[in-house]
């Protein structure tokens, strides 16, 4: 099974900051990686798929990069509504594992 | 409006059974693979099971294999999860999610999600 490790697990930042979250896969997954945002009590929301393709309707301040085993999600200028938990997921093979999550909080 | 609505959650005793349903609307349900994802209280997301559009391919997490059964009825635009031999560690919010991304190319992603249904396994 492919394991995903996100870092950091917790991130404190301010509105307007640029933040980067990393997701590392235990083996190569090409670009079969997606990123999700989840707010408390809500279902996850797809932000990025194929490692770098922005889902329709997602603000352009979100971007993704990487391939193989190392991936990043970048938020160029944090907005108040971006404070949430972020998950990566690999779609290269089954099981379709998720990373453990990165909780982004307001400093 | 594109929508997934789960139902069937509730309180069940250890060893008991429950059947979750997910009703789809606003998109061509029969064309896409479907998935169940769960989230234990205060924990992260855990993929549970996936089923292809025609039910030809089915996959399960090791944690539920042999106890849970995923199925779908394309005529009713519905996805199901039959959960047997339930354990305390199965307590979670269960989400159904579609993967319409994969239909347009090799990449997949869970792009449409339901609101979730809570399953509590406790005596």
Interface residues (C-beta under 8 A of the other chain):
Chain A: X31 X32 X34 X36 X38 X43 X44 X45 X46 X49 X50 X53 X55 X87 X89 X91 X94 X95 X96 X97 X98 X99 X100 X101
Chain B: X35 X37 X44 X45 X46 X47 X50 X59 X61 X62 X95 X97 X101 X102 X105 X107 X108 X109 X110 X111 X113 X114 X115 X116
